[in-house]
């Protein structure tokens, strides 16, 4: 199999094929020098300029900078350019789409199925079979419901992170209080089925993480900034630690008669430090949530004997939930029995 699969109708002469190669190169970098493009294509600078003009005639916005070291870049326009992918890139796109289906992004499952169908239809037969096998062998469903994320909001935030552009948005807190934030967006992190924005909050002069599903009216301010040094080893670790240490309305500590690695595998959110071993057969689990129902669900997921250390108001709420479950699962009286 060829190392490259162009997802396009095959061309019959050199000039169209060269233009497709030029379009592919323009898609891989933000900007190219004219001399670089000429070297990659094996043509003169004059030919590159002519091919650029042909792309513009076809409706693609190719911007140019003047001067001896003039360059070109593909700007956003009204048409979606053809996309050329290597074999491994096509497989990566399919894998990413399957992951997206269970990501919590609004409309993801339906969109993913449509895109995968289009992808398989235009791929060369051997590669199409590989992508089809990946699709058939992957269960993209979610085991647990997650908050829905608006894809337009996600894209706006991602572009602001990439371009180091100040971002303004409204943010709903866990107590339903809305505040306006002005931040230096650093990166987006996915953790525990949710999307988080890691950013430096300018009005609070500190780093913050924001759940993307609670962000509304995200607006780039068109003001560039120089990214600050993150106060942590990496974004994923920083976000995980922030989630673990965040204040919750309800907290508890369970001592479980089961190995730590077994319990960690059963919990839906494996936050670092949440499960701590006591010995080979016991561990402790730190529980935190804004509702007693969430803590009750985690306790059920332990599937092992445990003792619970919790505030009286939380214990009372858990007793109410337990009574409700006991009533719902109690056998109904036999009407035939006297």
N, C-alpha and C positions, 0 to 999 in steps of 0.2 A: 504494500500500500504506500502511496505517496505520503511524504511527510506533511503535505499541505492539501487541504480540501477547500477549494473556493466555492462558497455557497452562492453560486451565480450560474446563469446559463452560459455554457462554454462559448468562447469567442472563436471567430474563424480567421482573424488576421492579427498581426502584431500590435497595431496601434490601439484597438479597443482593449486588448489584454494588458498592454502597458498602462493605459489609463486606469484600469481596475487595480493594478498593482500600485499605482500612484495614490488612488483613493484609499487603499488599504494602509499604506504608509502614513497618510495624513491622519488616519484614525488612531494610530498607535502613540503619537506624541502630540503635545500641545502646539509645538512649533518646529519646523524644519528649515534649515538653511537650504537655499537653492542648490548650492554645490553638493550638499549631502544627498539630495534627491536625485540629482544627475548621476552621481556615483552609484547609488543603489540601483537605478534603472538602466545604467549603462548607456546613457545618452548625453547629449550636450545640454548646457543650461538653456539654450534657445528652444530646444525641444520640450524641456520641462515647462517653460513659460507658455508655449503653445498648448500643451496638454492641460495646464491650469486654466487657460482661457476656454478650452473645450468643456471642462467640468463646470465652469461658470455658466456657459451657454445651456448646459443641462439642468441648471437650477441650483447647483451646489455653491454655497457661499464660501469661497476660499479667499481669505484676507492675506494681503501682502504688506511687507515692510520694505521701504526703499533703501538704497545704499549699496555699497560694495558687498556687505554681508547680509543682503536682504533675505528675508525668510517668508514662509507660508504657513498658514494654519487654517484648519477647517472650522468655520464658525457655524453656530446653530442657524438653521434656515427653516424653510417651509416643508422640505422633503426629508425623509429618512434615508440616508445613504445606504447602499448595499453593504452588508457586513460580511467580511471575509475572515474565516477562522481556520486555524490549524486543527488537526484531529484532536489533540489534547485540549485545545480551547473549547471545542464543541462539546466534549465530554464534561468539561468543567462547567459550562453554561447549563447543561442538563442537570448536573448535580446541584448547582446553586438554585435552579428553579424548583427542584424537588424539596430542597430545604425551605425555600420560601413558602411552599404550600402550607407548612405547619408553623409559620413564623408569627402569625397574629396580624399580618398586614391585611387591611380591609380588601376583600375581593380576591385574595391570593389564590385559593384553590381553583376557581374558574379561570382566572387569567393564566395560571400555570398550565392548565390542561390545553388551553388554546395555543399558547406559545410552543409547548412541546409538540403538539400536533403539526404546527407549521414547520418546526425545526426538523422533525423526522421526515416530513414530506420532501424537503429540498436537499437533504443530505445525500451524498453518494451511498449506494446500497450497503457496502460493508460497514460504513460508519453509522448509518441509520439503524442497522441491526444491533450495534453496540449500545446506542442510545436507547433503543426500544427495550433491550434486555435490562439496562439500568432502571428504566421506568417501571418495568414489570416486577423487578426484584425489590423495589423500594416502597415501603409504606410511609407515605407522607402525612398521615393523619396525626392529630395531636391527642395525647392521652388526657391532657388536662386543659380546660378552657383558659385562654389568655386574653388580656385586653386587646381590643382591635386598634391598629395604628393606621392613620391616614397616610397613604403612599405619597401624596403631594407634600405633606408636612415632612415626611421622612426625607424626600428628595431635596427639599429646600434646605433642611438642616445639613444634609450631607454636602451640598454644594458650598454652604457657608464654611463648613469645616475644611474643605479642600482649598478654598480660595482665601482662607484666613480673613473672613469678612464678618464684621460685628453683626450680631443677630438680636432682634427684639421679638418677644413673644409673650403671650399670656400663659400662666401656669396655674393649674388647679392643684391645690395641696390635697393630702389625704383626708383633710377635714372639710373639703369642698370650698376652701377659701381661694379666690383667684387674685393673683398678683402679677404685675407687669415686670418682666425681667429684661435686662440688657446685658449680654454676655459676649465673651470671646469663646466661640465654640471650638473645642479641641478635637473630639472624636466621638463616634457613636459606638457603643458597646452593647452586645446582646448577652443577656444573662438571665437564667431561670425563666425562659419563655417571654422575656420582656426586652424592650429596646430602651436604652438609656443614652442621654446626651451628657457627656462630660464637658464642663465648661467653666470658665472663670467668670464669676458674677461681679460685674463692675460696681454695682451699687452696694454690694456687701463686702467687697474687697476680699473675696475668698473663693476657693474652688467649690463647686456644687455638682451634683448629678440630678438630672431631671428625667422622669419617665416620659417618653415621647408620646404615649397615649394620653398624657395630661397636658400636652402643649397645644395651644391654639394660636391662630393668626401669626405664624412664624414669618418674620419679615427681615430680609437682609437690609442692612443700613448703608451698604456700599461704602464702608469705611474699613480699610485694611488695617491689620494689626500684626505685630511680631509675636508669634506664639511664645508663651511663658514656659519655663521649665516645670514639668509635672512633679509635684511633691510625692513621688512614689516610684517604684521600679518600672511599672508599665500600666497602661490604662485599665486592662482587665483586672489586675490585682487591686488597683486603687478602687475601682467600682465595687468589687466583691467585698473589700474591707469596709467600704462606706455602707453597703447594704447590711452587713453583719452588725455594725455598731450603731445603726440608725435607731432612734427612739421609737418604740411602738406603744400603742395604747395598752396592749396586754402583753405581758411577758411571763414565762414560766420555765421551769427546769425539770426535766424528767430523768430519772435514773432507771435505766432499762437493763433487763436481764437478757442481753444478747450482745454478740461481738460488735464493736464499733463499725467495722467494714460492712457488716450485714445491714445494720440500721441505716448507714449512709446511703447504701444502694436503694433502700426502700423509700427514702424521702424524696419528694418532688423537687426540692430546692436544696442542692448540695453546696451551701455557703461554707467557705473555708472556716474551720474552727467551730462550726456548729455542733459537730459530734466529736466528743472527746473520750478516749478509752480510759476505763478505770483498771481493768485487767483483761485477761483473754476472754472473759465471758460476760463482762458488764461495761456499760458506757453511760455517759450523760449526754443529753440533747438539750440545747438551748432553743427555746421556742419564743417567737415574737410575731405579733400580728395586730391588725387594727380591729379584728373581730374575733369573738370566742369561737365562731364556727370554723375559722381557718385553723386555729389551734386544735380544735376537736378533730378536724380532718387529719392533721399531722399525727395526732395521738393514735388514731385508728390505723394510719399507715405504718406505725411501728410494728404492729402484728407480733407483739411480745409483751410479757408482763412488765409493769413499770410502777414506780411511785412518783408522785407529782408534788413539786414544791411551787405554789402559786399564791397570789394574793386572794383574800376571801371573796372579793367580788367576781374574780375570774372563776374560782371554784364553784360559786353559786350558779354562774352562767353555764358552766359545763355540766353541773347536775341537772339543770333544766333541759339541756340538750339530750343528756342521757335518758331522762324520764320520757322525753318526747319519742326517742327511738324505741324505748322499752314498750311504750304504749302502742306504737305503730306495728311492732313485731309480735305483740302478744296475741295468741290464738283467740279467735272470736268464739263466744259462747255457742254451744250447739243448741239451736232452737228446739230440736227434738227431745233433748234431755230434760226431764222434769226438774 
